[in-house]
Amino acid sequence: MHVGRERLRGLVPSAAASGHIVDDTFLAHPLYGFQGWVCVVNPAARTTDAVLDLLRDAHDAARRRYERRRGLA
């Protein structure tokens, strides 16, 4: 999910930044982390609410980009 670089710093624990993979924890995406993308390995109770909020935010941002590019907004 694209969350932006600033938000990524708040979501990814320092242990995850060192390559330590833990289930149900936000990680910088292995390929796109430098662009502000995160992933979650085996999401469960600890990350479910945040993942759903982040997906809604990403969807809303994509919708705004689409509308702006099509001249709908």
CHARMM internal coordinates of N, CA and C (Angstrom, degrees):
IC EDIT
DIST 1 N 1 CA 1.4357
DIST 1 CA 1 C 1.5149
ANGL 1 N 1 CA 1 C 108.16
DIST 1 C 2 N 1.3096
ANGL 1 CA 1 C 2 N 116.24
DIHE 1 N 1 CA 1 C 2 N 137.08
DIST 2 N 2 CA 1.4608
ANGL 1 C 2 N 2 CA 119.29
DIHE 1 CA 1 C 2 N 2 CA 175.69
DIST 2 CA 2 C 1.5199
ANGL 2 N 2 CA 2 C 108.59
DIHE 1 C 2 N 2 CA 2 C -83.00
DIST 2 C 3 N 1.3302
ANGL 2 CA 2 C 3 N 116.25
DIHE 2 N 2 CA 2 C 3 N 121.24
DIST 3 N 3 CA 1.4628
ANGL 2 C 3 N 3 CA 121.45
DIHE 2 CA 2 C 3 N 3 CA -179.83
DIST 3 CA 3 C 1.5237
ANGL 3 N 3 CA 3 C 111.85
DIHE 2 C 3 N 3 CA 3 C -121.32
DIST 3 C 4 N 1.3141
ANGL 3 CA 3 C 4 N 116.85
DIHE 3 N 3 CA 3 C 4 N -8.57
DIST 4 N 4 CA 1.4565
ANGL 3 C 4 N 4 CA 121.02
DIHE 3 CA 3 C 4 N 4 CA -176.40
DIST 4 CA 4 C 1.5219
ANGL 4 N 4 CA 4 C 110.72
DIHE 3 C 4 N 4 CA 4 C 90.90
DIST 4 C 5 N 1.3226
ANGL 4 CA 4 C 5 N 115.02
DIHE 4 N 4 CA 4 C 5 N 154.30
DIST 5 N 5 CA 1.4747
ANGL 4 C 5 N 5 CA 119.70
DIHE 4 CA 4 C 5 N 5 CA -175.54
DIST 5 CA 5 C 1.5240
ANGL 5 N 5 CA 5 C 112.65
DIHE 4 C 5 N 5 CA 5 C -65.60
DIST 5 C 6 N 1.3211
ANGL 5 CA 5 C 6 N 116.75
DIHE 5 N 5 CA 5 C 6 N -40.02
DIST 6 N 6 CA 1.4692
ANGL 5 C 6 N 6 CA 120.51
DIHE 5 CA 5 C 6 N 6 CA -178.16
DIST 6 CA 6 C 1.5296
ANGL 6 N 6 CA 6 C 111.02
DIHE 5 C 6 N 6 CA 6 C -64.21
DIST 6 C 7 N 1.3184
ANGL 6 CA 6 C 7 N 116.46
DIHE 6 N 6 CA 6 C 7 N -47.19
DIST 7 N 7 CA 1.4737
ANGL 6 C 7 N 7 CA 120.72
DIHE 6 CA 6 C 7 N 7 CA -179.30
DIST 7 CA 7 C 1.5253
ANGL 7 N 7 CA 7 C 110.66
DIHE 6 C 7 N 7 CA 7 C -67.70
DIST 7 C 8 N 1.3270
ANGL 7 CA 7 C 8 N 116.75
DIHE 7 N 7 CA 7 C 8 N -34.04
DIST 8 N 8 CA 1.4634
ANGL 7 C 8 N 8 CA 120.93
DIHE 7 CA 7 C 8 N 8 CA 178.56
DIST 8 CA 8 C 1.5183
ANGL 8 N 8 CA 8 C 110.51
DIHE 7 C 8 N 8 CA 8 C -57.79
DIST 8 C 9 N 1.3456
ANGL 8 CA 8 C 9 N 117.06
DIHE 8 N 8 CA 8 C 9 N -42.93
DIST 9 N 9 CA 1.4688
ANGL 8 C 9 N 9 CA 120.48
DIHE 8 CA 8 C 9 N 9 CA -179.59
DIST 9 CA 9 C 1.5225
ANGL 9 N 9 CA 9 C 111.91
DIHE 8 C 9 N 9 CA 9 C -60.33
DIST 9 C 10 N 1.3243
ANGL 9 CA 9 C 10 N 117.34
DIHE 9 N 9 CA 9 C 10 N -32.11
DIST 10 N 10 CA 1.4514
ANGL 9 C 10 N 10 CA 120.49
DIHE 9 CA 9 C 10 N 10 CA 178.64
DIST 10 CA 10 C 1.5148
ANGL 10 N 10 CA 10 C 114.18
DIHE 9 C 10 N 10 CA 10 C -80.07
DIST 10 C 11 N 1.3288
ANGL 10 CA 10 C 11 N 117.17
DIHE 10 N 10 CA 10 C 11 N -22.19
DIST 11 N 11 CA 1.4683
ANGL 10 C 11 N 11 CA 121.20
DIHE 10 CA 10 C 11 N 11 CA -176.88
DIST 11 CA 11 C 1.5227
ANGL 11 N 11 CA 11 C 114.01
DIHE 10 C 11 N 11 CA 11 C -92.40
DIST 11 C 12 N 1.3265
ANGL 11 CA 11 C 12 N 116.97
DIHE 11 N 11 CA 11 C 12 N -32.74
DIST 12 N 12 CA 1.4654
ANGL 11 C 12 N 12 CA 120.91
DIHE 11 CA 11 C 12 N 12 CA -171.92
DIST 12 CA 12 C 1.5280
ANGL 12 N 12 CA 12 C 109.57
DIHE 11 C 12 N 12 CA 12 C -92.99
DIST 12 C 13 N 1.3245
ANGL 12 CA 12 C 13 N 117.17
DIHE 12 N 12 CA 12 C 13 N 117.09
DIST 13 N 13 CA 1.4680
ANGL 12 C 13 N 13 CA 119.67
DIHE 12 CA 12 C 13 N 13 CA 177.96
DIST 13 CA 13 C 1.5267
ANGL 13 N 13 CA 13 C 111.11
DIHE 12 C 13 N 13 CA 13 C -66.86
DIST 13 C 14 N 1.3032
ANGL 13 CA 13 C 14 N 116.62
DIHE 13 N 13 CA 13 C 14 N 155.80
DIST 14 N 14 CA 1.4649
ANGL 13 C 14 N 14 CA 120.69
DIHE 13 CA 13 C 14 N 14 CA -177.23
DIST 14 CA 14 C 1.5286
ANGL 14 N 14 CA 14 C 111.79
DIHE 13 C 14 N 14 CA 14 C -61.05
DIST 14 C 15 N 1.3382
ANGL 14 CA 14 C 15 N 118.06
DIHE 14 N 14 CA 14 C 15 N -33.41
DIST 15 N 15 CA 1.4691
ANGL 14 C 15 N 15 CA 120.29
DIHE 14 CA 14 C 15 N 15 CA 178.02
DIST 15 CA 15 C 1.5186
ANGL 15 N 15 CA 15 C 110.60
DIHE 14 C 15 N 15 CA 15 C -63.80
DIST 15 C 16 N 1.3339
ANGL 15 CA 15 C 16 N 116.99
DIHE 15 N 15 CA 15 C 16 N -37.05
DIST 16 N 16 CA 1.4651
ANGL 15 C 16 N 16 CA 120.43
DIHE 15 CA 15 C 16 N 16 CA -179.83
DIST 16 CA 16 C 1.5204
ANGL 16 N 16 CA 16 C 110.35
DIHE 15 C 16 N 16 CA 16 C -69.43
DIST 16 C 17 N 1.3227
ANGL 16 CA 16 C 17 N 117.21
DIHE 16 N 16 CA 16 C 17 N -32.89
DIST 17 N 17 CA 1.4576
ANGL 16 C 17 N 17 CA 120.58
DIHE 16 CA 16 C 17 N 17 CA 179.77
DIST 17 CA 17 C 1.5265
ANGL 17 N 17 CA 17 C 111.16
DIHE 16 C 17 N 17 CA 17 C -65.47
DIST 17 C 18 N 1.3293
ANGL 17 CA 17 C 18 N 117.08
DIHE 17 N 17 CA 17 C 18 N -23.50
DIST 18 N 18 CA 1.4614
ANGL 17 C 18 N 18 CA 119.88
DIHE 17 CA 17 C 18 N 18 CA -179.76
DIST 18 CA 18 C 1.5211
ANGL 18 N 18 CA 18 C 111.94
DIHE 17 C 18 N 18 CA 18 C -86.77
DIST 18 C 19 N 1.3272
ANGL 18 CA 18 C 19 N 118.21
DIHE 18 N 18 CA 18 C 19 N 5.10
DIST 19 N 19 CA 1.4545
ANGL 18 C 19 N 19 CA 121.00
DIHE 18 CA 18 C 19 N 19 CA 177.83
DIST 19 CA 19 C 1.5170
ANGL 19 N 19 CA 19 C 113.79
DIHE 18 C 19 N 19 CA 19 C 95.45
DIST 19 C 20 N 1.3164
ANGL 19 CA 19 C 20 N 117.64
DIHE 19 N 19 CA 19 C 20 N 3.57
DIST 20 N 20 CA 1.4584
ANGL 19 C 20 N 20 CA 122.54
DIHE 19 CA 19 C 20 N 20 CA 179.18
DIST 20 CA 20 C 1.5258
ANGL 20 N 20 CA 20 C 108.53
DIHE 19 C 20 N 20 CA 20 C -80.26
DIST 20 C 21 N 1.3247
ANGL 20 CA 20 C 21 N 117.84
DIHE 20 N 20 CA 20 C 21 N 115.18
DIST 21 N 21 CA 1.4630
ANGL 20 C 21 N 21 CA 121.42
DIHE 20 CA 20 C 21 N 21 CA -175.50
DIST 21 CA 21 C 1.5242
ANGL 21 N 21 CA 21 C 110.43
DIHE 20 C 21 N 21 CA 21 C -95.24
DIST 21 C 22 N 1.3334
ANGL 21 CA 21 C 22 N 114.94
DIHE 21 N 21 CA 21 C 22 N 127.99
DIST 22 N 22 CA 1.4563
ANGL 21 C 22 N 22 CA 121.90
DIHE 21 CA 21 C 22 N 22 CA -179.62
DIST 22 CA 22 C 1.5238
ANGL 22 N 22 CA 22 C 107.33
DIHE 21 C 22 N 22 CA 22 C -130.18
DIST 22 C 23 N 1.3300
ANGL 22 CA 22 C 23 N 117.25
DIHE 22 N 22 CA 22 C 23 N 134.06
DIST 23 N 23 CA 1.4625
ANGL 22 C 23 N 23 CA 121.01
DIHE 22 CA 22 C 23 N 23 CA 176.69
DIST 23 CA 23 C 1.5211
ANGL 23 N 23 CA 23 C 110.47
DIHE 22 C 23 N 23 CA 23 C -60.53
DIST 23 C 24 N 1.3400
ANGL 23 CA 23 C 24 N 115.39
DIHE 23 N 23 CA 23 C 24 N 150.97
DIST 24 N 24 CA 1.4594
ANGL 23 C 24 N 24 CA 123.11
DIHE 23 CA 23 C 24 N 24 CA 174.26
DIST 24 CA 24 C 1.5335
ANGL 24 N 24 CA 24 C 112.51
DIHE 23 C 24 N 24 CA 24 C 57.52
DIST 24 C 25 N 1.3294
ANGL 24 CA 24 C 25 N 115.62
DIHE 24 N 24 CA 24 C 25 N 38.25
DIST 25 N 25 CA 1.4644
ANGL 24 C 25 N 25 CA 122.73
DIHE 24 CA 24 C 25 N 25 CA 179.97
DIST 25 CA 25 C 1.5160
ANGL 25 N 25 CA 25 C 108.68
DIHE 24 C 25 N 25 CA 25 C -138.55
DIST 25 C 26 N 1.3263
ANGL 25 CA 25 C 26 N 116.43
DIHE 25 N 25 CA 25 C 26 N 141.39
DIST 26 N 26 CA 1.4551
ANGL 25 C 26 N 26 CA 120.17
DIHE 25 CA 25 C 26 N 26 CA 176.59
DIST 26 CA 26 C 1.5209
ANGL 26 N 26 CA 26 C 110.08
DIHE 25 C 26 N 26 CA 26 C -70.54
DIST 26 C 27 N 1.3294
ANGL 26 CA 26 C 27 N 114.59
DIHE 26 N 26 CA 26 C 27 N 138.02
DIST 27 N 27 CA 1.4633
ANGL 26 C 27 N 27 CA 122.15
DIHE 26 CA 26 C 27 N 27 CA 177.15
DIST 27 CA 27 C 1.5145
ANGL 27 N 27 CA 27 C 108.36
DIHE 26 C 27 N 27 CA 27 C -131.15
DIST 27 C 28 N 1.3185
ANGL 27 CA 27 C 28 N 116.32
DIHE 27 N 27 CA 27 C 28 N 152.02
DIST 28 N 28 CA 1.4554
ANGL 27 C 28 N 28 CA 119.12
DIHE 27 CA 27 C 28 N 28 CA 170.54
DIST 28 CA 28 C 1.5260
ANGL 28 N 28 CA 28 C 106.83
DIHE 27 C 28 N 28 CA 28 C -66.88
DIST 28 C 29 N 1.3231
ANGL 28 CA 28 C 29 N 117.70
DIHE 28 N 28 CA 28 C 29 N 134.75
DIST 29 N 29 CA 1.4663
ANGL 28 C 29 N 29 CA 120.63
DIHE 28 CA 28 C 29 N 29 CA 179.80
DIST 29 CA 29 C 1.5227
ANGL 29 N 29 CA 29 C 108.28
DIHE 28 C 29 N 29 CA 29 C -58.39
DIST 29 C 30 N 1.3460
ANGL 29 CA 29 C 30 N 118.24
DIHE 29 N 29 CA 29 C 30 N 136.08
DIST 30 N 30 CA 1.4605
ANGL 29 C 30 N 30 CA 120.66
DIHE 29 CA 29 C 30 N 30 CA -175.47
DIST 30 CA 30 C 1.5339
ANGL 30 N 30 CA 30 C 114.15
DIHE 29 C 30 N 30 CA 30 C -60.12
DIST 30 C 31 N 1.3241
ANGL 30 CA 30 C 31 N 118.68
DIHE 30 N 30 CA 30 C 31 N -31.09
DIST 31 N 31 CA 1.4621
ANGL 30 C 31 N 31 CA 120.60
DIHE 30 CA 30 C 31 N 31 CA -179.73
DIST 31 CA 31 C 1.5231
ANGL 31 N 31 CA 31 C 113.22
DIHE 30 C 31 N 31 CA 31 C -103.97
DIST 31 C 32 N 1.3126
ANGL 31 CA 31 C 32 N 117.34
DIHE 31 N 31 CA 31 C 32 N -34.06
DIST 32 N 32 CA 1.4595
ANGL 31 C 32 N 32 CA 121.04
DIHE 31 CA 31 C 32 N 32 CA -171.83
DIST 32 CA 32 C 1.5232
ANGL 32 N 32 CA 32 C 113.62
DIHE 31 C 32 N 32 CA 32 C -115.38
DIST 32 C 33 N 1.3108
ANGL 32 CA 32 C 33 N 117.92
DIHE 32 N 32 CA 32 C 33 N 11.57
DIST 33 N 33 CA 1.4574
ANGL 32 C 33 N 33 CA 121.46
DIHE 32 CA 32 C 33 N 33 CA 179.99
DIST 33 CA 33 C 1.5196
ANGL 33 N 33 CA 33 C 112.36
DIHE 32 C 33 N 33 CA 33 C -57.72
DIST 33 C 34 N 1.3160
ANGL 33 CA 33 C 34 N 117.38
DIHE 33 N 33 CA 33 C 34 N -37.67
DIST 34 N 34 CA 1.4656
ANGL 33 C 34 N 34 CA 120.52
DIHE 33 CA 33 C 34 N 34 CA -179.44
DIST 34 CA 34 C 1.5244
ANGL 34 N 34 CA 34 C 111.87
DIHE 33 C 34 N 34 CA 34 C -65.36
DIST 34 C 35 N 1.3358
ANGL 34 CA 34 C 35 N 117.56
DIHE 34 N 34 CA 34 C 35 N -16.73
DIST 35 N 35 CA 1.4611
ANGL 34 C 35 N 35 CA 121.84
DIHE 34 CA 34 C 35 N 35 CA 177.78
DIST 35 CA 35 C 1.5309
ANGL 35 N 35 CA 35 C 112.20
DIHE 34 C 35 N 35 CA 35 C -98.44
DIST 35 C 36 N 1.3298
ANGL 35 CA 35 C 36 N 116.73
DIHE 35 N 35 CA 35 C 36 N 6.20
DIST 36 N 36 CA 1.4595
ANGL 35 C 36 N 36 CA 120.14
DIHE 35 CA 35 C 36 N 36 CA 177.24
DIST 36 CA 36 C 1.5141
ANGL 36 N 36 CA 36 C 114.92
DIHE 35 C 36 N 36 CA 36 C 93.10
DIST 36 C 37 N 1.3193
ANGL 36 CA 36 C 37 N 117.05
DIHE 36 N 36 CA 36 C 37 N 25.88
DIST 37 N 37 CA 1.4706
ANGL 36 C 37 N 37 CA 120.91
DIHE 36 CA 36 C 37 N 37 CA 178.19
DIST 37 CA 37 C 1.5285
ANGL 37 N 37 CA 37 C 109.13
DIHE 36 C 37 N 37 CA 37 C -102.10
DIST 37 C 38 N 1.3449
ANGL 37 CA 37 C 38 N 115.64
DIHE 37 N 37 CA 37 C 38 N 143.12
DIST 38 N 38 CA 1.4586
ANGL 37 C 38 N 38 CA 121.36
DIHE 37 CA 37 C 38 N 38 CA 176.82
DIST 38 CA 38 C 1.5256
ANGL 38 N 38 CA 38 C 109.55
DIHE 37 C 38 N 38 CA 38 C -123.58
DIST 38 C 39 N 1.3102
ANGL 38 CA 38 C 39 N 114.72
DIHE 38 N 38 CA 38 C 39 N 164.54
DIST 39 N 39 CA 1.4607
ANGL 38 C 39 N 39 CA 121.10
DIHE 38 CA 38 C 39 N 39 CA 173.61
DIST 39 CA 39 C 1.5212
ANGL 39 N 39 CA 39 C 107.53
DIHE 38 C 39 N 39 CA 39 C -142.61
DIST 39 C 40 N 1.3222
ANGL 39 CA 39 C 40 N 115.82
DIHE 39 N 39 CA 39 C 40 N 166.17
DIST 40 N 40 CA 1.4596
ANGL 39 C 40 N 40 CA 122.13
DIHE 39 CA 39 C 40 N 40 CA 176.73
DIST 40 CA 40 C 1.5224
ANGL 40 N 40 CA 40 C 106.67
DIHE 39 C 40 N 40 CA 40 C -133.06
DIST 40 C 41 N 1.3303
ANGL 40 CA 40 C 41 N 116.75
DIHE 40 N 40 CA 40 C 41 N 126.98
DIST 41 N 41 CA 1.4554
ANGL 40 C 41 N 41 CA 121.45
DIHE 40 CA 40 C 41 N 41 CA 176.61
DIST 41 CA 41 C 1.5247
ANGL 41 N 41 CA 41 C 107.30
DIHE 40 C 41 N 41 CA 41 C -88.27
DIST 41 C 42 N 1.3212
ANGL 41 CA 41 C 42 N 116.58
DIHE 41 N 41 CA 41 C 42 N 122.51
DIST 42 N 42 CA 1.4584
ANGL 41 C 42 N 42 CA 123.14
DIHE 41 CA 41 C 42 N 42 CA -179.59
DIST 42 CA 42 C 1.5292
ANGL 42 N 42 CA 42 C 112.34
DIHE 41 C 42 N 42 CA 42 C 50.72
DIST 42 C 43 N 1.3372
ANGL 42 CA 42 C 43 N 117.63
DIHE 42 N 42 CA 42 C 43 N 66.11
DIST 43 N 43 CA 1.4632
ANGL 42 C 43 N 43 CA 119.48
DIHE 42 CA 42 C 43 N 43 CA 179.70
DIST 43 CA 43 C 1.5235
ANGL 43 N 43 CA 43 C 111.09
DIHE 42 C 43 N 43 CA 43 C -59.27
DIST 43 C 44 N 1.3245
ANGL 43 CA 43 C 44 N 115.35
DIHE 43 N 43 CA 43 C 44 N 141.61
DIST 44 N 44 CA 1.4660
ANGL 43 C 44 N 44 CA 121.26
DIHE 43 CA 43 C 44 N 44 CA -179.95
DIST 44 CA 44 C 1.5292
ANGL 44 N 44 CA 44 C 108.28
DIHE 43 C 44 N 44 CA 44 C -147.62
DIST 44 C 45 N 1.3027
ANGL 44 CA 44 C 45 N 117.23
DIHE 44 N 44 CA 44 C 45 N -152.72
DIST 45 N 45 CA 1.4627
ANGL 44 C 45 N 45 CA 122.55
DIHE 44 CA 44 C 45 N 45 CA -171.99
DIST 45 CA 45 C 1.5245
ANGL 45 N 45 CA 45 C 113.73
DIHE 44 C 45 N 45 CA 45 C -55.99
DIST 45 C 46 N 1.3111
ANGL 45 CA 45 C 46 N 118.79
DIHE 45 N 45 CA 45 C 46 N -38.26
DIST 46 N 46 CA 1.4578
ANGL 45 C 46 N 46 CA 120.97
DIHE 45 CA 45 C 46 N 46 CA -175.35
DIST 46 CA 46 C 1.5277
ANGL 46 N 46 CA 46 C 112.91
DIHE 45 C 46 N 46 CA 46 C -67.61
DIST 46 C 47 N 1.3266
ANGL 46 CA 46 C 47 N 118.42
DIHE 46 N 46 CA 46 C 47 N -33.12
DIST 47 N 47 CA 1.4653
ANGL 46 C 47 N 47 CA 120.89
DIHE 46 CA 46 C 47 N 47 CA -173.89
DIST 47 CA 47 C 1.5295
ANGL 47 N 47 CA 47 C 114.70
DIHE 46 C 47 N 47 CA 47 C -112.86
DIST 47 C 48 N 1.3135
ANGL 47 CA 47 C 48 N 118.53
DIHE 47 N 47 CA 47 C 48 N -7.62
DIST 48 N 48 CA 1.4643
ANGL 47 C 48 N 48 CA 121.24
DIHE 47 CA 47 C 48 N 48 CA -172.88
DIST 48 CA 48 C 1.5225
ANGL 48 N 48 CA 48 C 112.89
DIHE 47 C 48 N 48 CA 48 C -55.53
DIST 48 C 49 N 1.3128
ANGL 48 CA 48 C 49 N 118.44
DIHE 48 N 48 CA 48 C 49 N -50.76
DIST 49 N 49 CA 1.4687
ANGL 48 C 49 N 49 CA 120.61
DIHE 48 CA 48 C 49 N 49 CA -177.59
DIST 49 CA 49 C 1.5271
ANGL 49 N 49 CA 49 C 111.24
DIHE 48 C 49 N 49 CA 49 C -62.48
DIST 49 C 50 N 1.3249
ANGL 49 CA 49 C 50 N 116.69
DIHE 49 N 49 CA 49 C 50 N -44.29
DIST 50 N 50 CA 1.4708
ANGL 49 C 50 N 50 CA 120.64
DIHE 49 CA 49 C 50 N 50 CA 179.36
DIST 50 CA 50 C 1.5212
ANGL 50 N 50 CA 50 C 111.16
DIHE 49 C 50 N 50 CA 50 C -64.84
DIST 50 C 51 N 1.3343
ANGL 50 CA 50 C 51 N 117.41
DIHE 50 N 50 CA 50 C 51 N -40.94
DIST 51 N 51 CA 1.4687
ANGL 50 C 51 N 51 CA 121.17
DIHE 50 CA 50 C 51 N 51 CA 179.03
DIST 51 CA 51 C 1.5230
ANGL 51 N 51 CA 51 C 110.07
DIHE 50 C 51 N 51 CA 51 C -60.94
DIST 51 C 52 N 1.3174
ANGL 51 CA 51 C 52 N 117.22
DIHE 51 N 51 CA 51 C 52 N -45.36
DIST 52 N 52 CA 1.4683
ANGL 51 C 52 N 52 CA 120.28
DIHE 51 CA 51 C 52 N 52 CA 179.54
DIST 52 CA 52 C 1.5229
ANGL 52 N 52 CA 52 C 111.41
DIHE 51 C 52 N 52 CA 52 C -62.82
DIST 52 C 53 N 1.3290
ANGL 52 CA 52 C 53 N 117.59
DIHE 52 N 52 CA 52 C 53 N -41.77
DIST 53 N 53 CA 1.4713
ANGL 52 C 53 N 53 CA 121.14
DIHE 52 CA 52 C 53 N 53 CA 177.08
DIST 53 CA 53 C 1.5237
ANGL 53 N 53 CA 53 C 111.02
DIHE 52 C 53 N 53 CA 53 C -63.04
DIST 53 C 54 N 1.3226
ANGL 53 CA 53 C 54 N 116.70
DIHE 53 N 53 CA 53 C 54 N -43.64
DIST 54 N 54 CA 1.4698
ANGL 53 C 54 N 54 CA 120.62
DIHE 53 CA 53 C 54 N 54 CA -179.32
DIST 54 CA 54 C 1.5277
ANGL 54 N 54 CA 54 C 111.51
DIHE 53 C 54 N 54 CA 54 C -66.58
DIST 54 C 55 N 1.3293
ANGL 54 CA 54 C 55 N 116.98
DIHE 54 N 54 CA 54 C 55 N -38.09
DIST 55 N 55 CA 1.4622
ANGL 54 C 55 N 55 CA 120.06
DIHE 54 CA 54 C 55 N 55 CA 176.93
DIST 55 CA 55 C 1.5251
ANGL 55 N 55 CA 55 C 111.09
DIHE 54 C 55 N 55 CA 55 C -64.85
DIST 55 C 56 N 1.3377
ANGL 55 CA 55 C 56 N 116.97
DIHE 55 N 55 CA 55 C 56 N -40.44
DIST 56 N 56 CA 1.4669
ANGL 55 C 56 N 56 CA 119.79
DIHE 55 CA 55 C 56 N 56 CA 176.34
DIST 56 CA 56 C 1.5255
ANGL 56 N 56 CA 56 C 110.97
DIHE 55 C 56 N 56 CA 56 C -62.65
DIST 56 C 57 N 1.3371
ANGL 56 CA 56 C 57 N 116.61
DIHE 56 N 56 CA 56 C 57 N -43.92
DIST 57 N 57 CA 1.4674
ANGL 56 C 57 N 57 CA 120.48
DIHE 56 CA 56 C 57 N 57 CA 178.38
DIST 57 CA 57 C 1.5260
ANGL 57 N 57 CA 57 C 111.13
DIHE 56 C 57 N 57 CA 57 C -61.50
DIST 57 C 58 N 1.3301
ANGL 57 CA 57 C 58 N 117.13
DIHE 57 N 57 CA 57 C 58 N -43.62
DIST 58 N 58 CA 1.4682
ANGL 57 C 58 N 58 CA 121.16
DIHE 57 CA 57 C 58 N 58 CA 179.86
DIST 58 CA 58 C 1.5269
ANGL 58 N 58 CA 58 C 110.38
DIHE 57 C 58 N 58 CA 58 C -64.81
DIST 58 C 59 N 1.3115
ANGL 58 CA 58 C 59 N 117.34
DIHE 58 N 58 CA 58 C 59 N -40.44
DIST 59 N 59 CA 1.4581
ANGL 58 C 59 N 59 CA 121.28
DIHE 58 CA 58 C 59 N 59 CA 178.97
DIST 59 CA 59 C 1.5239
ANGL 59 N 59 CA 59 C 110.61
DIHE 58 C 59 N 59 CA 59 C -65.18
DIST 59 C 60 N 1.3236
ANGL 59 CA 59 C 60 N 116.83
DIHE 59 N 59 CA 59 C 60 N -43.99
DIST 60 N 60 CA 1.4655
ANGL 59 C 60 N 60 CA 120.41
DIHE 59 CA 59 C 60 N 60 CA 178.15
DIST 60 CA 60 C 1.5232
ANGL 60 N 60 CA 60 C 111.41
DIHE 59 C 60 N 60 CA 60 C -61.65
DIST 60 C 61 N 1.3214
ANGL 60 CA 60 C 61 N 117.35
DIHE 60 N 60 CA 60 C 61 N -41.41
DIST 61 N 61 CA 1.4643
ANGL 60 C 61 N 61 CA 121.34
DIHE 60 CA 60 C 61 N 61 CA 178.62
DIST 61 CA 61 C 1.5259
ANGL 61 N 61 CA 61 C 110.73
DIHE 60 C 61 N 61 CA 61 C -64.04
DIST 61 C 62 N 1.3269
ANGL 61 CA 61 C 62 N 117.06
DIHE 61 N 61 CA 61 C 62 N -41.12
DIST 62 N 62 CA 1.4678
ANGL 61 C 62 N 62 CA 120.67
DIHE 61 CA 61 C 62 N 62 CA 178.40
DIST 62 CA 62 C 1.5266
ANGL 62 N 62 CA 62 C 110.64
DIHE 61 C 62 N 62 CA 62 C -65.23
DIST 62 C 63 N 1.3229
ANGL 62 CA 62 C 63 N 116.66
DIHE 62 N 62 CA 62 C 63 N -39.87
DIST 63 N 63 CA 1.4637
ANGL 62 C 63 N 63 CA 120.55
DIHE 62 CA 62 C 63 N 63 CA 178.24
DIST 63 CA 63 C 1.5336
ANGL 63 N 63 CA 63 C 110.46
DIHE 62 C 63 N 63 CA 63 C -63.36
DIST 63 C 64 N 1.3292
ANGL 63 CA 63 C 64 N 116.96
DIHE 63 N 63 CA 63 C 64 N -44.19
DIST 64 N 64 CA 1.4700
ANGL 63 C 64 N 64 CA 120.37
DIHE 63 CA 63 C 64 N 64 CA 178.37
DIST 64 CA 64 C 1.5213
ANGL 64 N 64 CA 64 C 111.56
DIHE 63 C 64 N 64 CA 64 C -61.25
DIST 64 C 65 N 1.3439
ANGL 64 CA 64 C 65 N 117.15
DIHE 64 N 64 CA 64 C 65 N -41.61
DIST 65 N 65 CA 1.4782
ANGL 64 C 65 N 65 CA 120.32
DIHE 64 CA 64 C 65 N 65 CA 177.69
DIST 65 CA 65 C 1.5256
ANGL 65 N 65 CA 65 C 110.49
DIHE 64 C 65 N 65 CA 65 C -62.40
DIST 65 C 66 N 1.3200
ANGL 65 CA 65 C 66 N 116.57
DIHE 65 N 65 CA 65 C 66 N -44.42
DIST 66 N 66 CA 1.4650
ANGL 65 C 66 N 66 CA 121.03
DIHE 65 CA 65 C 66 N 66 CA -179.93
DIST 66 CA 66 C 1.5258
ANGL 66 N 66 CA 66 C 110.34
DIHE 65 C 66 N 66 CA 66 C -60.51
DIST 66 C 67 N 1.3347
ANGL 66 CA 66 C 67 N 115.76
DIHE 66 N 66 CA 66 C 67 N -48.90
DIST 67 N 67 CA 1.4517
ANGL 66 C 67 N 67 CA 119.58
DIHE 66 CA 66 C 67 N 67 CA -178.60
DIST 67 CA 67 C 1.5265
ANGL 67 N 67 CA 67 C 112.25
DIHE 66 C 67 N 67 CA 67 C -63.56
DIST 67 C 68 N 1.3158
ANGL 67 CA 67 C 68 N 116.35
DIHE 67 N 67 CA 67 C 68 N -40.25
DIST 68 N 68 CA 1.4692
ANGL 67 C 68 N 68 CA 120.74
DIHE 67 CA 67 C 68 N 68 CA 179.23
DIST 68 CA 68 C 1.5375
ANGL 68 N 68 CA 68 C 110.39
DIHE 67 C 68 N 68 CA 68 C -63.69
DIST 68 C 69 N 1.3176
ANGL 68 CA 68 C 69 N 116.49
DIHE 68 N 68 CA 68 C 69 N -43.41
DIST 69 N 69 CA 1.4689
ANGL 68 C 69 N 69 CA 120.89
DIHE 68 CA 68 C 69 N 69 CA -178.44
DIST 69 CA 69 C 1.5151
ANGL 69 N 69 CA 69 C 112.29
DIHE 68 C 69 N 69 CA 69 C -69.92
DIST 69 C 70 N 1.3195
ANGL 69 CA 69 C 70 N 117.70
DIHE 69 N 69 CA 69 C 70 N -27.88
DIST 70 N 70 CA 1.4559
ANGL 69 C 70 N 70 CA 121.90
DIHE 69 CA 69 C 70 N 70 CA -179.93
DIST 70 CA 70 C 1.5249
ANGL 70 N 70 CA 70 C 111.74
DIHE 69 C 70 N 70 CA 70 C -92.75
DIST 70 C 71 N 1.3264
ANGL 70 CA 70 C 71 N 117.00
DIHE 70 N 70 CA 70 C 71 N -1.37
DIST 71 N 71 CA 1.4530
ANGL 70 C 71 N 71 CA 120.84
DIHE 70 CA 70 C 71 N 71 CA -179.29
DIST 71 CA 71 C 1.5087
ANGL 71 N 71 CA 71 C 113.63
DIHE 70 C 71 N 71 CA 71 C 72.03
DIST 71 C 72 N 1.3242
ANGL 71 CA 71 C 72 N 116.85
DIHE 71 N 71 CA 71 C 72 N 26.36
DIST 72 N 72 CA 1.4694
ANGL 71 C 72 N 72 CA 121.71
DIHE 71 CA 71 C 72 N 72 CA -177.20
DIST 72 CA 72 C 1.5258
ANGL 72 N 72 CA 72 C 111.85
DIHE 71 C 72 N 72 CA 72 C -91.89
DIST 72 C 73 N 1.3163
ANGL 72 CA 72 C 73 N 116.70
DIHE 72 N 72 CA 72 C 73 N -14.92
DIST 73 N 73 CA 1.4812
ANGL 72 C 73 N 73 CA 118.86
DIHE 72 CA 72 C 73 N 73 CA -176.60
DIST 73 CA 73 C 1.4998
ANGL 73 N 73 CA 73 C 110.89
DIHE 72 C 73 N 73 CA 73 C -113.82
END
COOR INIT
IC SEED 1 N 1 CA 1 C
IC BUILD
